[in-house]
Amino acid sequence: MKRSIICLIFLGCLLGNMAAESGYELWLRYRLVDDMSLLDNYRKLNAVCYFPKTTSEQASAAKAELFRGMEGLLGKLPAETSAPDGGTLWIGVSHVLFPSGDIPFGEKVRALNEEGYLIWSGRLNGKQRVVVTALTDRGLLYGVFHYLRLMQTRQSLDDLCVVENPKLKYRMLNHWDNLDGTVERGYAGYSLWNWERLPFYKETRYTDYARANASIGINGIVLNNVNAQAKSLRRDWLVKASGLADAFRPYGIRVYLTAKFSAPKELGGLDTANPKDSRVRAWWKEKVEEIYSIIPDFGGFLVKANSEGQPGPQDYGCTHADGANMLGEALEPYGGVVFWRAFVYQNERHVDRVVTGYNEFKPLDGQFRKNVFVQPKNGPIDFQPREPFHPLFGGMPRTPLALEFQITQENLGHAGHLVYLGTLYEETLQSDTYACGQGSTVSKVLQDYQRTHGISAIAGVPNVGTDLNWTGHLFGQANWYAFGRLAWNPDMCAMTIAEEWVRMTFSNTQEVLNPILKLMAMSRETYVNYTMPLGLNHIMNYATHNGPEPWHDDPVWTAFDYHKVTTDSIGVDRTDGGSGATGQYHTPVCDRFNSLRTCPESYLLWFHRLPWDYRLASGKTLWDELVSHYYKGVAEVGQMKNIWHSLEGKIDLERYNQVASLLEYQEREAMWWRDGCVLFFQQYSQRPLPEGCQPPAHDLKYYQSIPFPYDWKGYYD
Ligand code: GCW
């Protein structure tokens, strides 16, 4: 009898795991553990919980999450006890759990910082127990999410001794949300913030968003776009923002705002925004005081200045440091910080855009106040599918740098293409800058600012919106997850993170896990192959940044600056003899990029301009190799489709279908890229397609006329 009930539960659990899902729950699905012996073990260890009484919002959030997770994973809630030595599971901050200070693992607790936690299991006071503890409630919250993740990913709870501290202090999301509800470069619906109803009505979604972010350690959210509106700093808008701050606070997340540099003029009625003008400085001080009176734990400002039309200190003959320091000074009494972006270029065609960020900021190293970060993007152009790391990461030892990644896929197929970005993030973070000799990876440089300046940071531009599954493409969730995990520990391996995500999002069975991981591992290189191989870049559609447009050519912006194609050659000479970008890196990186013999082929046309018949390592000519990459990319999308099809019936139909149909779409777009680019460049190379490459079905004009969102005119009927 007992056995058949168990079997029924088990069957129900299997069916439950196959029920249609929208994806709204993200990686926090907490489905019943489907391995009977593990379930048994988990239940025993979690039978009785001792969670000391608390009034803190963060501890309450931790407890609520723990119980929510247990109810789902174990099918029942633990019994609660108020007797300190009664429970099997002890959760609480260390000085409350062990008031006498007599902690068996005291040394480990002392190694924790204010956000760290310890998960320990073993025999304590004669009984088998699990302890999750921290120095602060925020640490506890992170510890609880980790503890649940152990069960979500089916790990043993025996003999645990997990000691975790985040390696970076500010782990930020930079929303590019506009105040009218649209999102710049957002492809998953409208902004999550319902400004009309804020601050009074706080949607459940805000809490779910905060939960998801806390589960990966995000602790700061910039609410609005770097292409800023001064209005966001007006009192009525600050009050609205306070509603979001209230919703996020229990999850350890502070809110930040972008600051439009001209706000003293636009809002304050001054005739200048000159950072050296005392009236301007006084205006910012008062504004900051007002902000803190409304949002007491406000985090600070993110600023885009003197870039793409945004106002800034250079409008008054002042430097970025002058501007940033003025804001830093105003925020300092409250503990706030400034993130000052280094993404600057002036659209002057004679200047190579790749060298401008470094040239503007390097001379300012050491001139910024202690609470100011300079924030470069991961690479020196602009979130391309592959870029070498930004040379500023080896160039500003006296200024804390915050690295900005894009999670939203502005140049990676929007929310239509399956591209796992964890591998892109890892590639940047593990690049060696040689700033202090070998091993000075970008990741180490970021972490080192914590030692040298007491602050460190990383930021991601999120891919979320009002779509039911948050990110449009289900696999966009993996990029959000991966960013958070790397923000916590930038040395994690991207595929380890992917595995965690797949286990929690889809299944722990090898038959599901293996194919999905294979797909994710190949996806980014596949995208590079069919869009911008061999270091080619910035040849996407001008307006939308999706689809090919290497032919775009107008006085404001021309793709020809980025590929420089002629009948002889292709690529940009950025070596010593060219724009000199290679010289912005330390030796030996500089030499490696500078010399054709050592430059990685993946950056070949980024740093070098080469004739069509140049021979690559494969023995093929540059033309043949370039074309082969485009064809390979499309073939790989075909493989990705097949891999996904092997999952039919193994995951729920709703999510299976979503990804399956988007892979069809991705394949069409990959062909569009391949055929458009190959025909366009062929006009110049005047060479035949390599053997085995099927010629495109249409002429170049056809591909040039496909609009986005596209109208395929029956091309693939
Ligand atoms: O490349 C550009 C994007 C803009 C973005 C800008 C930036 C927010 O196309 O949409 O503006 O980068 O990062 O500031």
Residues whose N, C-alpha, C, O or C-beta is under 5 A from the ligand:
A	BS01	GCW	E184 R185 V226 N227 D382
